[in-house]
Amino acid sequence: MRLVLLLPWFAVQVATASAQSVSDAGGRTRIHVELAAEDMRRYPSISTALGQLANRGADVALDRVFGVPEGKGARAVAHRILRTYLVSLPIAALSATASHELGHVSRGHEGGLSISGFSVDHWPWPVPVMSARLYVDTSGEAPPHLNELSAIAGGAEGARVQALDLLDTIYSGGTTNYFNWLLLADAKLEMPFYTWTDKSPPYVLGDPGQFAQEFGFTRAAMRFRPGAAGVNFVPAEAEQSAAWRTLRHGMWLNLADYSLVAAVIQTVQYVRTGNRNTSVPALRRGSLGIVPALHFLMTSQGFERGADVHLISDRTLTRVDVRWTDAPTGEHLWAGGIGSRARGARWQPQFRADIFERTAGPFERLQEHHVGVRIEAGARMPLHYRRPFDIGFRIGYKTRGFLADAPERQTLLGGVSFGMVF
């Protein structure tokens, strides 16, 4: 609740300051925040919006004190490099870490866990990398319906939701603020670097090692499930090591991402030219823009591999994706989805549909696969009160099953959103 109340207060302060500021090389940015019913969408949206507002406020304040670093001269380029490293990158790290940790909180609460504490292991200064740690209350019995993989993977899912939200923001218009690229790169690279720097089981330090440890333990335990044909003892250590290798190797798949390459190139362009409003590049085939990506993700069900494509036309932004998951139970689950929203129109309708495979749940019924669905629709519309802004809504429904941006249970979905240029 405090996080939600902080957002409008901060927005007023930045809006007031930016309205009085001098020319800032096109630094204004459109910020949307969705107050979603689902924690896994609400928290990343708020984290992103607070990061965008903080960076916009920092740009306005530093422009007043040191002037706007315009031009391509060596002095201006050095000024922008320092500001990016000392200000923008740390703010991006704070925002991405908030989305990650709140993803753990969301999944933990779904499973009945109580968070007892929080600490920061490393603040993003002088190196713009941040790490934090949550502590779980272990004084009582373990919740009966706890999915430990889900609680561990919540951080990675939070980063994934933040990245997808940013891609919608970036490619909904013809240009975007340079900070959106920095935050997108942080959200997309967080888990690969986290995995490559973590320690393997049994010497785990962070989420990747814990995930591999739990995945391997569950897979080894499945050898003893009721009804298994024969029992062959497989030490958990062997399965944990195999899961760790899969995780480390799989993370390389996340580098096959056009938007990640674009984020690096557009950040360099901003540093070189000083133009804070950057273009939104895409592969072109006639009037259609194409932004392809592959991903590998720790999820509540296991290791997810997927491919998604953003298709950009003059009037619509469409995302199509296919996903397949290797569960620790040995199941191979498939999923796919399509979503679209209008671009450039005053009234902007949107929809999203997913279909996914899930197991029946209990060990003895693992082979009983079921199909789940998610359907939602909404719209954004412009309004004007003293200054232009827009509001939006979203309503939907999903059956039981795991999606990165929704709770596991069967539930109604929805949210209201607000957007404004600062």
C-alpha positions as CSV (number, residue, x, y, z in Angstrom):
1,M,0.0,0.0,0.0
2,R,2.8,2.4,0.8
3,L,4.3,1.7,-2.6
4,V,1.0,2.6,-4.3
5,L,0.6,5.8,-2.3
6,L,4.2,6.8,-3.1
7,L,3.6,6.7,-6.8
8,P,1.1,9.6,-7.2
9,W,3.1,11.8,-4.8
10,F,6.3,11.2,-6.8
11,A,4.5,11.8,-10.1
12,V,3.2,15.2,-8.9
13,Q,6.7,16.3,-7.9
14,V,8.3,15.2,-11.2
15,A,5.5,16.7,-13.2
16,T,5.8,20.1,-11.5
17,A,9.6,20.1,-11.9
18,S,9.5,19.1,-15.5
19,A,6.9,21.6,-16.4
20,Q,9.3,24.3,-15.2
21,S,12.5,22.9,-16.6
22,V,14.4,24.1,-19.6
23,S,14.7,22.3,-22.9
24,D,16.0,18.8,-22.2
25,A,16.9,17.3,-25.6
26,G,13.5,15.5,-25.9
27,G,13.6,13.9,-22.5
28,R,9.9,13.7,-21.7
29,T,8.7,10.2,-21.2
30,R,5.2,8.6,-21.1
31,I,4.7,6.5,-18.0
32,H,1.9,3.9,-17.5
33,V,1.2,2.1,-14.3
34,E,-1.4,-0.6,-13.9
35,L,-3.0,-1.3,-10.5
36,A,-3.8,-4.9,-11.4
37,A,-5.7,-7.4,-9.3
38,E,-2.8,-9.9,-9.8
39,D,0.3,-9.2,-7.7
40,M,2.5,-10.5,-10.4
41,R,1.4,-7.7,-12.7
42,R,0.8,-4.9,-10.2
43,Y,4.3,-5.0,-8.6
44,P,6.4,-5.0,-11.8
45,S,4.3,-2.2,-13.2
46,I,4.7,-0.1,-10.1
47,S,8.4,-0.9,-9.9
48,T,8.8,0.2,-13.6
49,A,6.9,3.4,-13.1
50,L,8.8,4.4,-10.0
51,G,12.1,3.8,-11.9
52,Q,11.0,5.9,-14.8
53,L,9.8,8.7,-12.6
54,A,13.0,8.6,-10.6
55,N,15.2,8.8,-13.7
56,R,13.0,11.6,-15.2
57,G,13.3,13.6,-11.9
58,A,17.1,13.0,-11.8
59,D,17.4,14.3,-15.4
60,V,15.4,17.4,-14.6
61,A,17.4,18.1,-11.4
62,L,20.8,17.5,-12.9
63,D,19.9,19.6,-16.0
64,R,19.2,22.5,-13.7
65,V,22.4,22.1,-11.8
66,F,24.9,21.2,-14.5
67,G,23.0,22.1,-17.7
68,V,21.8,19.9,-20.5
69,P,24.6,17.8,-22.0
70,E,23.8,18.5,-25.7
71,G,25.9,17.9,-28.8
72,K,28.4,15.3,-29.8
73,G,31.5,16.9,-28.4
74,A,33.9,14.9,-26.1
75,R,32.8,16.9,-23.0
76,A,29.1,16.3,-23.6
77,V,29.7,12.6,-24.3
78,A,31.8,12.2,-21.1
79,H,29.0,14.0,-19.2
80,R,26.4,11.6,-20.5
81,I,28.5,8.6,-19.8
82,L,29.0,9.7,-16.2
83,R,25.3,10.4,-15.7
84,T,24.3,7.1,-17.2
85,Y,26.7,5.1,-15.0
86,L,26.3,7.0,-11.8
87,V,22.5,7.8,-12.0
88,S,20.5,6.0,-14.7
89,L,22.0,2.5,-14.3
90,P,21.7,2.5,-10.5
91,I,18.0,3.6,-10.8
92,A,17.4,0.8,-13.4
93,A,19.1,-1.7,-11.0
94,L,16.8,-0.5,-8.1
95,S,13.7,-0.9,-10.2
96,A,14.6,-4.3,-11.6
97,T,15.5,-5.6,-8.1
98,A,12.2,-4.4,-6.7
99,S,10.3,-6.2,-9.5
100,H,12.4,-9.4,-8.8
101,E,12.0,-9.4,-5.1
102,L,8.3,-8.6,-5.2
103,G,7.9,-11.5,-7.6
104,H,9.2,-13.7,-4.8
105,V,6.7,-12.1,-2.4
106,S,3.8,-12.6,-4.8
107,R,4.5,-16.3,-5.3
108,G,5.3,-16.8,-1.6
109,H,2.0,-15.4,-0.6
110,E,0.2,-17.6,-3.1
111,G,1.8,-20.6,-1.4
112,G,1.0,-19.4,2.1
113,L,4.5,-18.2,3.1
114,S,5.1,-15.3,5.4
115,I,8.0,-13.0,4.6
116,S,9.7,-12.1,7.9
117,G,12.5,-9.8,6.7
118,F,14.4,-8.1,3.9
119,S,18.0,-7.0,3.5
120,V,20.2,-5.5,0.8
121,D,23.4,-7.3,0.2
122,H,24.8,-4.8,-2.3
123,W,23.5,-1.3,-3.2
124,P,24.1,-0.2,-6.9
125,W,26.9,2.2,-6.0
126,P,29.7,2.5,-7.1
127,V,29.0,-0.5,-9.3
128,P,25.4,-0.3,-10.7
129,V,24.5,-3.9,-9.7
130,M,22.1,-4.6,-6.8
131,S,21.4,-7.7,-4.8
132,A,18.9,-8.3,-2.0
133,R,17.6,-11.1,0.1
134,L,14.2,-12.0,1.5
135,Y,13.7,-14.0,4.7
136,V,10.8,-16.4,5.2
137,D,9.1,-17.1,8.6
138,T,10.0,-20.7,9.4
139,S,8.6,-20.8,12.9
140,G,5.6,-22.9,12.0
141,E,4.8,-25.8,9.8
142,A,5.3,-25.6,6.1
143,P,2.1,-24.5,4.2
144,P,0.3,-27.6,2.9
145,H,0.0,-26.3,-0.7
146,L,3.4,-24.7,-1.0
147,N,5.1,-25.1,-4.4
148,E,8.7,-24.4,-3.5
149,L,9.8,-24.1,-7.2
150,S,7.2,-21.3,-7.5
151,A,8.5,-19.4,-4.5
152,I,12.1,-19.6,-5.9
153,A,11.1,-18.8,-9.5
154,G,9.0,-15.8,-8.5
155,G,11.9,-13.4,-8.9
156,A,12.7,-14.6,-12.5
157,E,9.0,-14.4,-13.4
158,G,8.8,-10.9,-12.0
159,A,11.7,-9.9,-14.2
160,R,10.0,-11.5,-17.2
161,V,6.8,-9.6,-16.6
162,Q,8.6,-6.3,-16.2
163,A,10.5,-6.9,-19.5
164,L,7.2,-7.7,-21.4
165,D,5.6,-4.6,-19.9
166,L,8.5,-2.5,-21.1
167,L,8.4,-4.0,-24.6
168,D,4.7,-3.0,-24.8
169,T,5.6,0.6,-23.7
170,I,8.5,0.9,-26.1
171,Y,6.9,-0.5,-29.2
172,S,3.5,1.2,-28.7
173,G,4.9,4.4,-30.0
174,G,7.4,5.6,-32.7
175,T,10.0,6.7,-30.1
176,T,10.8,6.0,-26.5
177,N,12.9,7.5,-23.7
178,Y,16.4,6.2,-23.5
179,F,15.9,5.0,-19.9
180,N,13.4,2.4,-21.1
181,W,16.2,0.7,-23.0
182,L,18.4,0.6,-19.9
183,L,15.7,-0.9,-17.8
184,L,14.8,-3.4,-20.5
185,A,18.4,-4.6,-20.7
186,D,18.6,-4.9,-16.9
187,A,15.4,-6.9,-16.7
188,K,16.5,-9.2,-19.5
189,L,20.1,-9.8,-18.4
190,E,19.4,-10.1,-14.7
191,M,18.8,-13.8,-14.6
192,P,21.5,-14.9,-17.0
193,F,24.2,-13.0,-15.1
194,Y,22.7,-14.1,-11.8
195,T,22.9,-17.7,-12.9
196,W,26.4,-17.5,-14.3
197,T,27.7,-15.9,-11.1
198,D,25.8,-18.2,-8.6
199,K,27.3,-21.3,-7.0
200,S,26.2,-24.8,-7.9
201,P,24.4,-27.2,-5.5
202,P,25.1,-28.0,-2.7
203,Y,26.9,-24.6,-2.3
204,V,24.0,-22.5,-3.3
205,L,23.8,-18.8,-2.6
206,G,20.9,-17.5,-4.7
207,D,17.8,-18.3,-6.7
208,P,19.4,-20.3,-9.6
209,G,21.3,-22.7,-7.3
210,Q,18.2,-23.1,-5.1
211,F,16.0,-23.8,-8.1
212,A,18.4,-26.4,-9.5
213,Q,18.6,-28.0,-6.0
214,E,14.8,-28.2,-5.6
215,F,14.3,-29.3,-9.2
216,G,16.8,-32.1,-8.9
217,F,15.5,-33.2,-5.5
218,T,11.9,-33.4,-6.9
219,R,13.0,-35.3,-10.0
220,A,14.9,-37.8,-7.9
221,A,12.0,-38.2,-5.5
222,M,9.7,-39.0,-8.5
223,R,11.4,-42.4,-8.8
224,F,9.5,-43.4,-5.7
225,R,6.1,-42.1,-6.6
226,P,3.1,-44.5,-6.1
227,G,2.6,-46.7,-9.1
228,A,6.1,-46.3,-10.6
229,A,7.1,-49.4,-12.5
230,G,10.1,-50.6,-10.5
231,V,12.3,-48.5,-8.3
232,N,15.7,-47.4,-9.4
233,F,17.6,-45.3,-6.8
234,V,19.1,-42.2,-8.3
235,P,21.0,-39.9,-5.9
236,A,19.5,-36.4,-5.7
237,E,23.0,-35.0,-6.3
238,A,23.1,-36.4,-9.8
239,E,19.8,-34.8,-10.7
240,Q,20.7,-31.5,-9.1
241,S,23.9,-31.4,-11.0
242,A,22.1,-32.1,-14.3
243,A,19.5,-29.4,-13.5
244,W,22.3,-26.9,-12.8
245,R,24.0,-27.6,-16.1
246,T,20.6,-27.2,-17.9
247,L,20.1,-23.9,-16.2
248,R,23.5,-22.5,-16.9
249,H,23.5,-23.6,-20.6
250,G,19.9,-22.6,-21.1
251,M,20.5,-19.0,-20.1
252,W,22.5,-18.4,-23.2
253,L,19.2,-18.6,-25.1
254,N,18.2,-15.3,-23.7
255,L,20.9,-13.5,-25.7
256,A,19.1,-14.4,-28.9
257,D,16.8,-11.4,-28.6
258,Y,16.5,-8.6,-31.1
259,S,15.2,-6.1,-28.5
260,L,18.2,-6.8,-26.2
261,V,20.5,-5.9,-29.1
262,A,18.4,-2.9,-29.8
263,A,18.6,-1.8,-26.2
264,V,22.4,-1.8,-26.3
265,I,22.6,0.0,-29.6
266,Q,20.0,2.7,-28.6
267,T,21.8,3.3,-25.3
268,V,25.1,3.9,-27.3
269,Q,23.2,6.2,-29.6
270,Y,21.9,8.2,-26.7
271,V,25.4,8.6,-25.2
272,R,26.8,9.5,-28.6
273,T,24.1,12.0,-29.7
274,G,22.4,13.2,-26.5
275,N,19.0,12.7,-27.9
276,R,16.9,11.3,-25.1
277,N,14.0,10.3,-27.3
278,T,15.3,7.3,-29.3
279,S,13.9,5.4,-32.2
280,V,12.4,1.9,-31.8
281,P,14.1,-0.3,-34.3
282,A,12.7,-3.5,-35.7
283,L,13.3,-5.9,-38.6
284,R,11.3,-4.6,-41.5
285,R,9.3,-6.5,-44.1
286,G,7.5,-3.8,-46.0
287,S,5.4,-1.8,-43.5
288,L,5.5,-4.6,-40.9
289,G,8.1,-4.5,-38.1
290,I,9.3,-7.7,-36.5
291,V,11.0,-8.1,-33.1
292,P,11.8,-11.8,-32.5
293,A,13.2,-13.3,-29.3
294,L,14.0,-16.6,-27.6
295,H,14.0,-17.1,-23.9
296,F,14.9,-19.6,-21.2
297,L,13.2,-19.1,-17.8
298,M,12.9,-20.6,-14.4
299,T,9.2,-20.9,-13.8
300,S,6.8,-22.3,-11.2
301,Q,6.5,-25.5,-13.3
302,G,10.2,-26.0,-14.3
303,F,12.5,-24.9,-17.1
304,E,10.6,-23.0,-19.8
305,R,11.9,-22.4,-23.3
306,G,10.0,-20.2,-25.6
307,A,10.0,-18.0,-28.7
308,D,8.0,-14.8,-29.1
309,V,7.6,-12.3,-31.8
310,H,6.3,-8.7,-31.7
311,L,4.6,-7.7,-34.9
312,I,4.4,-3.9,-35.4
313,S,2.1,-2.2,-37.9
314,D,0.9,1.3,-38.2
315,R,-2.2,0.5,-36.2
316,T,-1.4,-2.5,-34.0
317,L,1.2,-4.1,-31.8
318,T,0.8,-7.9,-31.6
319,R,2.8,-10.4,-29.6
320,V,2.7,-14.1,-30.5
321,D,4.5,-16.7,-28.4
322,V,5.0,-20.4,-28.0
323,R,6.4,-22.1,-24.9
324,W,7.3,-25.5,-23.7
325,T,8.3,-26.5,-20.1
326,D,10.3,-29.4,-18.7
327,A,8.8,-30.1,-15.3
328,P,10.8,-31.9,-12.6
329,T,8.2,-34.7,-12.8
330,G,9.4,-35.5,-16.3
331,E,6.4,-34.0,-18.0
332,H,6.7,-31.8,-21.1
333,L,4.1,-29.1,-21.1
334,W,3.3,-26.8,-24.0
335,A,1.7,-23.4,-24.1
336,G,1.0,-20.5,-26.5
337,G,-0.6,-17.1,-26.6
338,I,-1.4,-14.1,-28.7
339,G,-2.1,-10.5,-27.6
340,S,-2.7,-7.3,-29.5
341,R,-3.2,-3.6,-28.8
342,A,-4.0,-0.6,-30.9
343,R,-1.2,1.9,-31.7
344,G,-1.6,5.6,-32.5
345,A,-5.4,5.8,-32.1
346,R,-7.3,7.7,-29.5
347,W,-9.3,4.7,-28.4
348,Q,-6.9,1.7,-28.0
349,P,-8.6,-1.7,-27.5
350,Q,-6.5,-4.7,-26.5
351,F,-6.9,-8.4,-25.9
352,R,-4.8,-11.4,-24.7
353,A,-5.5,-15.1,-25.1
354,D,-3.4,-18.0,-23.8
355,I,-3.8,-21.8,-24.0
356,F,-1.6,-24.0,-21.9
357,E,-1.2,-27.6,-20.8
358,R,-1.1,-28.5,-17.1
359,T,-1.0,-31.7,-15.1
360,A,-3.9,-32.8,-12.8
361,G,-1.7,-32.1,-9.8
362,P,-1.2,-35.1,-7.4
363,F,1.7,-37.5,-8.1
364,E,-0.6,-40.4,-8.8
365,R,-2.4,-38.4,-11.5
366,L,0.6,-36.7,-13.2
367,Q,-0.2,-38.3,-16.6
368,E,-3.6,-36.8,-16.7
369,H,-3.0,-33.6,-18.6
370,H,-5.5,-30.9,-18.8
371,V,-5.7,-27.8,-21.0
372,G,-6.1,-24.3,-19.4
373,V,-7.0,-21.0,-20.9
374,R,-6.7,-17.3,-20.2
375,I,-8.8,-14.7,-21.9
376,E,-8.8,-10.9,-21.3
377,A,-9.7,-7.7,-23.0
378,G,-9.5,-4.0,-22.3
379,A,-8.9,-0.6,-23.7
380,R,-7.1,2.7,-23.1
381,M,-8.6,6.1,-23.8
382,P,-7.3,9.7,-23.6
383,L,-8.7,12.3,-21.2
384,H,-7.7,15.9,-20.3
385,Y,-7.7,17.7,-17.0
386,R,-5.2,20.5,-16.8
387,R,-2.9,18.3,-18.8
388,P,-3.5,15.3,-21.1
389,F,-3.4,11.8,-19.6
390,D,-5.0,8.4,-20.4
391,I,-6.8,5.8,-18.4
392,G,-7.4,2.1,-19.2
393,F,-9.0,-1.0,-17.9
394,R,-8.6,-4.8,-18.3
395,I,-10.9,-7.6,-17.4
396,G,-10.4,-11.4,-17.9
397,Y,-10.6,-14.9,-16.6
398,K,-8.2,-17.9,-16.4
399,T,-8.5,-21.5,-15.4
400,R,-6.2,-23.2,-13.0
401,G,-2.5,-23.4,-14.1
402,F,0.7,-21.5,-14.1
403,L,1.3,-18.3,-16.1
404,A,4.2,-16.0,-15.4
405,D,2.0,-13.0,-14.8
406,A,-1.0,-14.6,-13.0
407,P,-1.7,-16.7,-9.9
408,E,-2.0,-20.5,-10.2
409,R,-5.6,-20.7,-9.1
410,Q,-8.7,-20.3,-11.3
411,T,-9.6,-16.6,-11.0
412,L,-10.9,-13.5,-12.5
413,L,-8.3,-11.0,-13.8
414,G,-8.4,-7.2,-14.1
415,G,-6.9,-3.9,-13.5
416,V,-7.0,-0.2,-14.1
417,S,-4.2,1.8,-15.6
418,F,-3.1,5.4,-15.8
419,G,-0.6,7.1,-18.1
420,M,0.9,10.6,-18.5
421,V,3.8,12.3,-20.2
422,F,6.4,13.8,-17.8
